[in-house]
Amino acid sequence: MDRFATRAGLLLLTLAAVFMVGFSKPEEPRKAIWIWQADRIENESNQLLSFVKQNEVNLLYLHVDMDIPQSTYREFIREAAASGIEVHALAGHPAWALESRRDRMMKLIQWVKLYNGNASPEERIRGIHLDIEPYVLPEWETEREALVTSWMGNMEYFLQTAKEEVNVEISADMPVWFDSIVAADMPEGSLAEWMIKRFDHITLMAYRHELEGDNGILELVKHEMEVGDRHQAKLLIGVNAKPMEEKHTTFYDKGTTAMKKALQEVTQRLGTHPSFAGTSIHDYRYWQSMEERDAELLPEPDPDPNPDPVPDPDWVPVPPPIERNGPVVATYVWRAELAIEQPDEIISFAKEQGINLLYVRLDLEQSYDAYRSFVKKAHEAGIEMHAMGGHPIWALSENEPRILRLVNYVKQYNRSVEPDERFHGIHLDVEPYVLPDWQSRKDDVLKQWTANMDMFVRETKRNSGLLTSVDLAVWLDRTYVPDRPDMTISEYMIGLMDHVSLMAFRNTAEGSNGIAAVVKEEMKMSDRLGKHLVVTVEMKENFEGKHISFHELGAEEMQRQLEKLPELLQDHSSYIGNAVHAYDYWRDAIQ
């Protein structure tokens, strides 16, 4: 009897252990998001956290910008942790695959080590996430084997150093086609298996908008999931929300409802794999843009039967919209005194040339009364008026107050005048590539420039319906946002603004170096992003080359060339018209 009781007791203990360990509740799947725009935690942390909580995100791959104070990261991560959201430090660049750039990778480890050493437990970074895509480097086509070997060496060194220096989870992004890459002296079956074995988790960039089929998400990740199961690894399935020319690689056109449904099905279908650890969305900016766009497409709600009769005292009103019967015809009034001294002449010229949009530089020392009559007459003539300002140094952070001064002047002006005396928007011309610093510290200038433009849009849009626009050189489609190898300055600016004026300074419409050719890439970007582009040509005398300006050819030839553009650019919904730089040069060319 005692022996039976002992055995029964042991059996009960064994069953209890099984239930506590063998049948414990599986780990909750992760739902991650890439946040490449680190400045958002400075400027809109509450909005960002509200967005991720609303969408049940529990893991943030947050870009590390070492120029942002660590105190800002600590505050943000503390608030995220309070909502059960982990934060992993995100960084990477294709060039990090090169052995010569290994030191850049190591700086990330040292930054995290220093940061976590200064942070309290709830403020600490819980992981490091690498996004290194060597296949966009030229060497991928010419010296692939050497590049892969160099990249693997950098990864091994990074992982070993991170293990010694920081006690955090280490993960990386990986395209689904890495299972077809085999490197020399690699015992694993593929580069995919090599990565899956080494990292704490891998995020598979399964950038498709269909689940089923030979090119669907489930088929593309099938082999990686099997490899992950064998090695007891953890894999997240990543999808894309960024507008792309290859529409099958993104959910942008499908919409947020379709994306969320697909992610739910991915979780259900792949949840049986021990290696399945969750899903991820690329990235915050595009997902947020998708939600805003989809919200605009929803039917208007029924009117509130008891609307609030009290207007918002901080709201900045804009004038009634002007209906254009044709494309945009714009010009620049750069000499601020002309708007005050010759408003009637400008309006008369605009009527003669069919101009329906004026960018007018303001003298901020003038009273509001200096512009009221001019803006009113423009409105009566069917001309949109956008206040203008700018200088190359406005790209630098130290000159942020200059931009703010213009924004605040226009906002207060619009609050103070009658509806048909208001400006429709604010236009900036900021060209930092003429600064000496562009050559010596280009990335630093680019960071400051993009930050200032973010601030410009944010402050203009705060409590206002004002439109934002900028001038943009066409060659910036070959200049990349620092630490964003997937995004050019052109795409960044086009996505940020309501419209962009492309400085397509050529004097022929056709040909390989003509106007239509040099704006082609920006047109494609803008089509994807659903934005508007104005094509700007030059009438000012120019000594850089005879192909730049219409100064020698005259106004009639300029008009002939511009008349060709609607047909040449007819496939681009983003093209809305042309602008001539500038009013006084155009006027002198006709006289």
HELIX and SHEET records of a PDB file:
HELIX    1   1 ASP A    2  ALA A   17  1                                  16    
HELIX    2   2 VAL A   18  GLY A   22  3                                   5    
HELIX    3   3 ARG A   40  ASN A   43  1                                   4    
HELIX    4   4 SER A   45  GLN A   54  1                                  10    
HELIX    5   5 GLN A   70  ALA A   82  1                                  13    
HELIX    6   6 PRO A   94  ALA A   97  5                                   4    
HELIX    7   7 GLU A   99  ARG A  101  5                                   3    
HELIX    8   8 ARG A  102  ASN A  118  1                                  17    
HELIX    9   9 PRO A  121  GLU A  123  5                                   3    
HELIX   10  10 PRO A  134  VAL A  136  5                                   3    
HELIX   11  11 GLU A  139  THR A  142  1                                   4    
HELIX   12  12 ARG A  144  GLU A  165  1                                  22    
HELIX   13  13 VAL A  176  SER A  180  5                                   5    
HELIX   14  14 LEU A  191  ARG A  198  1                                   8    
HELIX   15  15 ILE A  217  LEU A  220  1                                   4    
HELIX   16  16 LYS A  222  ARG A  230  1                                   9    
HELIX   17  17 LYS A  247  THR A  249  5                                   3    
HELIX   18  18 THR A  256  LEU A  270  1                                  15    
HELIX   19  19 TYR A  284  LEU A  297  1                                  14    
HELIX   20  20 ALA A  336  GLU A  341  1                                   6    
HELIX   21  21 PRO A  343  GLN A  353  1                                  11    
HELIX   22  22 ASP A  369  GLU A  380  1                                  12    
HELIX   23  23 PRO A  392  ALA A  395  5                                   4    
HELIX   24  24 SER A  397  ASN A  399  5                                   3    
HELIX   25  25 GLU A  400  SER A  416  1                                  17    
HELIX   26  26 PRO A  419  GLU A  421  5                                   3    
HELIX   27  27 PRO A  432  VAL A  434  5                                   3    
HELIX   28  28 ASP A  437  SER A  440  1                                   4    
HELIX   29  29 LYS A  442  LYS A  461  1                                  20    
HELIX   30  30 VAL A  474  ARG A  478  5                                   5    
HELIX   31  31 ILE A  489  LEU A  496  1                                   8    
HELIX   32  32 ILE A  515  VAL A  518  1                                   4    
HELIX   33  33 LYS A  520  LEU A  529  1                                  10    
HELIX   34  34 ALA A  555  LEU A  562  1                                   8    
HELIX   35  35 LEU A  565  LEU A  568  1                                   4    
HELIX   36  36 TYR A  583  ILE A  590  1                                   8    
SHEET    1   A 9 ARG A  30  ILE A  35  0                                        
SHEET    2   A 9 LEU A  59  HIS A  63  1                                        
SHEET    3   A 9 GLU A  86  ALA A  91  1                                        
SHEET    4   A 9 GLY A 127  LEU A 130  1                                        
SHEET    5   A 9 GLU A 169  PRO A 175  1                                        
SHEET    6   A 9 HIS A 201  MET A 205  1                                        
SHEET    7   A 9 LEU A 235  ASN A 240  1                                        
SHEET    8   A 9 PHE A 276  HIS A 282  1                                        
SHEET    9   A 9 ARG A  30  ILE A  35  1                                        
SHEET    1   B 9 VAL A 328  VAL A 333  0                                        
SHEET    2   B 9 LEU A 357  ARG A 361  1                                        
SHEET    3   B 9 GLU A 384  GLY A 389  1                                        
SHEET    4   B 9 GLY A 425  LEU A 428  1                                        
SHEET    5   B 9 LEU A 467  ALA A 473  1                                        
SHEET    6   B 9 HIS A 499  MET A 503  1                                        
SHEET    7   B 9 HIS A 532  GLU A 538  1                                        
SHEET    8   B 9 TYR A 575  HIS A 581  1                                        
SHEET    9   B 9 VAL A 328  VAL A 333  1                                        
END                                                                             
